[in-house]
Amino acid sequence: MEYNMIVAGVGGQGSILASHIIAEAAINDIVQNGGQGNVRVGETFGAAQRGGAVASHVKIGDIYGPLVRKGHADLVLALEPLEGLRIGADYLAPGGIAILNTVPESPVDVKVGAVDYPALASICAALSSLDAKVVAFDAGRLALKAGSAKCVNVVMLGAACASGVLPFSEQILVEAVKNRLPDQVVELNLQAFALGKEAYVQALSSAW
């Protein structure tokens, strides 16, 4: 078994934390269920500063290197839609899924005028043309509803859970969320997680 996913976003959105939560859940699943395999996480582009592109690769199963091969990502979880397109265009596997937060957080090259920001419909259509399912919703609004704009990443984790494509249970993922976050923000983030699950189900009716 091999499972590959990439969390894409810009610096400051929490994409690396989201990928580490996924990796911890995968490790715990292997340990608790007597499974076999490896878990690897690797960040690319290295631009952890606010506004720089960040892509965090997670590989689970009979794997060794930390980076997903091009055309082999089962899931692209995009905290920023343009970064989701950039990563998805290279890495999404045929039949894979892209889950997008629809709220733009303009990367540096857009801010300096080097690149035009495409319309959301164009982003979704381009990813769909890769033989991928594309589900998009406003995770920023849901994060604010939960109590903090900073929990967009956990909203997106809830959506990934609802997709049914993660290779471990919701319970194991929720425990990893609890373990990685300070006690004072756990309940807020669990609400964000639940809202992300609901949003994914609702967005399926308009999926690309």
Helices and strands as residue ranges (DSSP letters): E 2-10, H 15-32, E 38-44, E 53-61, E 73-78, H 81-91, E 92-101, H 108-111, H 120-128, E 133-137, H 139-146, G 149-151, H 152-163, H 170-180, H 183-203, G 204-206
